[in-house]
Amino acid sequence: MPTLPKIISRVCFGLGAAALAVLAAQPAQAQAADTSFFITSVGIGNGANLGGLAGADNYCQTLAQAAGAGGKTWRAYLSTQEADGKPAVNARDRIGKGPWQNSKGVVIAKDVAELHGNNNLTKQTALTEKGEVSNGMGDTPNRHDILTGSQADGTAFPAGDDRTCKNWTSSTQGSAMLGHADRTGTPSPTMSSWNAAHPSRGPDGGCSQKDLVSTGGAGLLYCFAAN
């Protein structure tokens, strides 16, 4: 039968272990709460039909909430084109002023100008909401194509050629501008562009889930905290 000193020792050890577990969890929780940028770990699953900007924003908000970073207003980095009497929307104008950091506390960009200039977005820093590195060129499967619908400076394309899959409502016909999250790809002048590498394409019309997967994507989004 354990003596009283041994019982006390065991209780203290148990309390100490519990306290250490709590302390170990606190930094992770704090980092999650401070996250202000991530790539979605999975796509909505309906190709580039995101339910418009509102649907995409809600998706970012939902994933952020699940990851412990829901105490902010999250926006998807997406532009829309002028159509049906509605003006174009620039991705750069809807994501706040920055700075933005990933779940590890690494700053991606201090402001909008740096984001669209010499930013710190790489395969190692463009983490998902879960804090994981997203698959890039050379990984199986490659999922480095990110939906943006944007030009390199973060502005919308002029009306005319579709670059937003009908403003994020089509999963069949159309085309969406894609960025390379890992800043690499098939040799081309834009292969290192995080937001304007190449448009989507494919046998289903360019906007289906199958089409997005076929060029190295999964319908993933960049999500930014706007406040």
C-alpha positions as CSV (number, residue, x, y, z in Angstrom):
1,M,0.0,0.0,0.0
2,P,1.5,3.4,-1.0
3,T,2.6,5.6,1.8
4,L,1.2,9.1,2.2
5,P,4.4,10.8,0.9
6,K,4.2,8.6,-2.2
7,I,0.6,9.4,-2.8
8,I,1.3,13.2,-2.5
9,S,4.3,12.8,-4.8
10,R,2.1,11.0,-7.5
11,V,-0.6,13.7,-7.2
12,C,1.9,16.5,-7.5
13,F,3.5,14.7,-10.5
14,G,0.1,14.4,-12.2
15,L,-0.7,18.0,-11.6
16,G,2.7,19.0,-12.9
17,A,2.2,17.0,-16.1
18,A,-1.3,18.5,-16.6
19,A,0.1,22.0,-16.1
20,L,2.9,21.4,-18.6
21,A,0.3,20.1,-21.1
22,V,-1.7,23.3,-20.7
23,L,1.3,25.5,-21.1
24,A,2.4,23.6,-24.2
25,A,-1.1,24.1,-25.7
26,Q,-1.2,27.9,-25.0
27,P,1.5,29.0,-27.6
28,A,-0.3,26.9,-30.3
29,Q,-3.6,28.5,-29.4
30,A,-2.1,31.9,-29.4
31,Q,-0.5,31.3,-32.8
32,A,-3.8,30.1,-34.2
33,A,-5.5,33.2,-33.0
34,D,-2.9,35.4,-34.5
35,T,-3.0,33.8,-37.9
36,S,-4.0,36.3,-40.6
37,F,-3.2,34.4,-43.8
38,F,-3.6,30.8,-45.0
39,I,-4.3,28.6,-48.0
40,T,-7.4,26.5,-47.8
41,S,-6.4,22.9,-47.1
42,V,-9.2,21.7,-49.3
43,G,-11.4,23.3,-52.0
44,I,-15.1,23.7,-51.9
45,G,-15.3,20.8,-54.3
46,N,-17.5,22.3,-57.0
47,G,-14.7,23.6,-59.3
48,A,-14.6,27.4,-59.5
49,N,-18.3,27.7,-58.6
50,L,-17.7,29.2,-55.1
51,G,-21.1,30.8,-54.7
52,G,-19.6,34.1,-55.7
53,L,-17.4,36.3,-53.5
54,A,-19.8,35.8,-50.5
55,G,-19.6,32.0,-50.7
56,A,-15.8,32.1,-51.0
57,D,-15.5,34.5,-48.0
58,N,-17.8,32.3,-45.9
59,Y,-15.6,29.3,-46.8
60,C,-12.5,31.1,-45.5
61,Q,-14.3,32.2,-42.4
62,T,-15.5,28.7,-41.7
63,L,-12.1,27.1,-42.0
64,A,-10.5,29.9,-39.9
65,Q,-13.2,29.3,-37.2
66,A,-12.4,25.5,-37.2
67,A,-8.7,26.3,-36.8
68,G,-9.2,28.7,-33.9
69,A,-8.7,31.9,-35.9
70,G,-12.3,32.8,-36.4
71,G,-12.2,36.0,-34.4
72,K,-11.4,38.0,-37.5
73,T,-13.2,39.0,-40.7
74,W,-11.8,36.6,-43.4
75,R,-11.8,37.3,-47.1
76,A,-10.9,35.2,-50.1
77,Y,-8.2,36.7,-52.4
78,L,-10.4,36.9,-55.5
79,S,-11.3,39.6,-58.1
80,T,-14.5,39.7,-60.1
81,Q,-15.0,41.3,-63.5
82,E,-17.5,43.9,-64.6
83,A,-20.7,42.1,-65.7
84,D,-24.5,42.6,-65.6
85,G,-24.2,46.2,-64.7
86,K,-22.0,45.5,-61.7
87,P,-18.5,47.0,-61.4
88,A,-15.3,44.9,-61.1
89,V,-13.9,44.1,-57.7
90,N,-10.1,44.0,-57.1
91,A,-8.7,41.3,-54.8
92,R,-6.2,43.7,-53.4
93,D,-9.0,46.1,-52.2
94,R,-10.8,43.5,-50.1
95,I,-8.2,41.9,-47.9
96,G,-7.4,44.7,-45.4
97,K,-4.2,46.6,-44.9
98,G,-1.9,44.0,-43.4
99,P,0.4,42.8,-42.0
100,W,-0.4,39.2,-42.6
101,Q,1.2,36.2,-41.0
102,N,0.8,32.4,-41.2
103,S,0.0,30.1,-38.4
104,K,3.7,29.9,-37.4
105,G,4.0,33.6,-36.9
106,V,6.0,34.2,-40.1
107,V,5.0,37.5,-41.8
108,I,4.0,37.0,-45.5
109,A,3.7,40.8,-46.2
110,K,3.5,43.9,-44.1
111,D,1.1,45.7,-46.4
112,V,-0.7,45.5,-49.7
113,A,2.2,47.1,-51.6
114,E,4.7,44.5,-50.3
115,L,2.2,41.6,-51.0
116,H,2.2,42.6,-54.6
117,G,5.9,43.3,-54.7
118,N,8.7,41.6,-52.8
119,N,6.6,39.4,-50.5
120,N,7.6,36.4,-48.4
121,L,5.2,34.0,-49.9
122,T,6.9,30.6,-50.6
123,K,6.0,27.0,-50.4
124,Q,7.3,26.9,-46.9
125,T,5.4,30.0,-45.7
126,A,2.1,29.6,-47.6
127,L,0.7,27.3,-45.0
128,T,-2.9,26.0,-44.7
129,E,-5.2,26.9,-41.9
130,K,-4.0,23.7,-40.2
131,G,-0.4,24.9,-40.3
132,E,0.6,22.4,-43.0
133,V,2.7,22.9,-46.1
134,S,0.5,22.7,-49.2
135,N,1.5,20.3,-52.0
136,G,3.5,21.9,-54.9
137,M,5.3,21.1,-58.0
138,G,6.9,17.6,-57.7
139,D,4.5,16.5,-54.9
140,T,1.7,14.0,-55.5
141,P,-0.8,15.3,-56.2
142,N,0.4,18.8,-57.2
143,R,-2.0,21.4,-55.8
144,H,-0.1,24.6,-56.3
145,D,-2.8,26.3,-58.5
146,I,-4.7,28.8,-56.4
147,L,-7.8,30.6,-57.7
148,T,-7.4,34.3,-57.9
149,G,-9.0,35.8,-61.0
150,S,-6.5,38.6,-60.7
151,Q,-3.8,40.4,-62.5
152,A,-0.3,40.5,-61.0
153,D,-1.0,43.8,-59.2
154,G,-4.1,42.3,-57.6
155,T,-6.6,44.1,-59.8
156,A,-9.5,42.6,-61.9
157,F,-9.2,41.8,-65.5
158,P,-11.2,44.0,-67.9
159,A,-14.6,42.8,-69.1
160,G,-14.4,40.5,-72.0
161,D,-12.3,37.3,-71.7
162,D,-13.5,35.4,-68.7
163,R,-10.8,35.1,-66.0
164,T,-13.1,34.4,-63.0
165,C,-15.3,31.5,-64.1
166,K,-18.2,33.8,-64.5
167,N,-17.4,35.6,-61.3
168,W,-17.1,32.4,-59.3
169,T,-20.4,30.9,-60.3
170,S,-19.4,28.4,-63.0
171,S,-18.2,24.9,-62.7
172,T,-18.3,24.2,-66.5
173,Q,-17.6,26.9,-69.1
174,G,-15.1,29.7,-68.5
175,S,-11.6,30.3,-67.2
176,A,-10.0,31.4,-64.0
177,M,-6.6,33.0,-63.5
178,L,-4.5,30.9,-61.1
179,G,-1.5,31.7,-59.0
180,H,1.3,29.3,-58.0
181,A,1.6,29.0,-54.2
182,D,5.0,27.4,-54.5
183,R,6.2,30.1,-56.9
184,T,7.3,27.4,-59.5
185,G,5.9,25.5,-62.4
186,T,6.4,24.7,-66.1
187,P,8.9,27.2,-67.4
188,S,7.2,30.4,-68.5
189,P,7.5,34.1,-67.8
190,T,4.8,33.9,-65.1
191,M,5.6,30.5,-63.4
192,S,6.8,32.2,-60.2
193,S,3.7,34.4,-59.9
194,W,1.8,33.7,-56.7
195,N,-1.4,35.2,-58.1
196,A,-1.3,35.3,-61.9
197,A,0.6,32.3,-63.3
198,H,-1.8,31.1,-65.9
199,P,-5.6,30.6,-66.6
200,S,-7.4,27.4,-66.0
201,R,-8.4,25.1,-68.9
202,G,-9.7,21.7,-69.6
203,P,-12.1,19.4,-71.5
204,D,-15.1,20.3,-69.3
205,G,-14.9,24.0,-70.2
206,G,-12.2,25.2,-67.8
207,C,-14.0,25.6,-64.5
208,S,-14.9,22.1,-63.3
209,Q,-13.2,20.4,-60.4
210,K,-11.7,17.9,-62.9
211,D,-10.3,20.8,-65.0
212,L,-8.7,22.5,-62.0
213,V,-7.1,19.2,-60.8
214,S,-5.8,18.4,-64.3
215,T,-3.5,21.5,-64.3
216,G,-2.2,21.1,-60.8
217,G,-4.9,22.5,-58.5
218,A,-7.9,21.6,-56.3
219,G,-9.9,24.8,-56.3
220,L,-7.9,26.1,-53.3
221,L,-8.0,29.8,-52.1
222,Y,-5.8,32.3,-50.4
223,C,-7.6,33.6,-47.3
224,F,-6.6,36.9,-45.6
225,A,-7.8,38.5,-42.4
226,A,-9.2,41.9,-43.4
227,N,-9.0,43.4,-39.8
